[in-house]
C-alpha cells in the first residue's frame, strides 16, 4: 500500500515540476530555444509517467528498421496501382435535362 501511495506522490511531483518548468519557459522573453526546452520538459514528463513507452518506442523503431532492411535487400521497390490508371470510371455521370 505504501509503495502505491509513494508512486502516486512521485507522479504528482513530476507533473507539478513539468508544469512549473513549462510556465517558467513560456513566461520568459522570446528565445530561440524555447520550443526545444518545452519539448524537453514534455519528454521528461512523459518518460517519468510512462517509462515503458520509451522501451516500446525503441522496439517499434527497431522492428521498422529491420523490416525496411529486409525489403531493401530484396531489391528495388516497385509500386503497382490497385486499378489501371487509364481505365474509365465504372459509372458515367448523367446530365440533367431540365
C-alpha positions in Angstrom: 0.0 0.0 0.0 2.8 2.4 0.8 4.5 1.7 -2.5 1.4 2.6 -4.4 1.0 5.8 -2.4 4.7 6.7 -3.0 4.3 6.1 -6.7 1.3 8.4 -6.9 3.2 11.0 -5.0 6.1 10.7 -7.4 3.6 11.1 -10.3 2.1 14.2 -8.8 5.5 15.7 -8.1 6.7 15.1 -11.6 3.6 16.6 -13.1 3.9 19.7 -10.9 7.6 20.0 -11.8 6.8 19.8 -15.5 4.0 22.4 -15.2 6.2 24.8 -13.4 9.1 24.4 -15.8 6.7 25.0 -18.7 5.3 28.1 -17.2 8.8 29.5 -16.4 10.0 28.9 -20.0 6.8 30.3 -21.5 7.0 33.4 -19.3 10.5 34.4 -20.4 11.0 36.8 -23.2 11.2 35.2 -26.7 14.1 32.9 -27.0 15.2 30.8 -29.9 15.3 27.5 -28.0 12.0 27.9 -26.0 10.2 25.3 -28.2 13.1 22.9 -27.7 13.1 23.4 -23.9 9.3 22.9 -23.7 9.7 19.8 -25.8 12.4 18.5 -23.4 10.2 19.2 -20.4 7.3 17.3 -22.1 9.6 14.4 -23.0 10.9 14.2 -19.4 7.4 14.2 -18.0 6.2 11.5 -20.5 9.2 9.3 -19.7 8.6 9.7 -16.0 4.9 8.9 -16.2 5.2 6.1 -18.7 8.7 4.6 -18.6 7.6 1.6 -20.6 6.7 3.8 -23.6 10.4 4.6 -24.2 11.2 0.9 -24.4 8.2 0.2 -26.6 9.1 3.0 -29.0 12.7 1.7 -29.3 11.3 -1.8 -30.0 8.9 -0.4 -32.6 11.6 1.6 -34.3 13.9 -1.4 -34.4 11.2 -3.5 -35.9 10.5 -0.9 -38.6 14.2 -0.7 -39.4 14.5 -4.4 -39.6 11.5 -4.6 -42.0 13.0 -1.8 -44.2 16.4 -3.5 -44.3 14.7 -6.8 -45.3 12.7 -5.1 -48.1 15.8 -3.2 -49.4 17.8 -6.4 -49.5 15.1 -7.9 -51.9 15.9 -5.2 -54.5 14.4 -2.0 -55.8 10.8 -1.3 -54.6 8.1 -1.5 -57.2 4.7 0.2 -56.8 1.7 -1.3 -58.5 -1.6 0.6 -58.7 -4.6 -1.4 -57.5 -6.5 -0.4 -60.6 -5.3 0.6 -64.0 -4.8 4.4 -64.1 -6.2 4.8 -67.6 -9.4 2.8 -67.0 -12.7 4.6 -67.4 -14.8 5.0 -64.3 -17.5 2.4 -63.9 -20.3 5.0 -63.5 -20.9 7.7 -66.0 -22.2 11.0 -64.9 -25.6 11.9 -66.4 -26.5 15.4 -67.2 -29.9 16.6 -66.0 -32.1 17.8 -68.8 -34.4 20.2 -67.0 
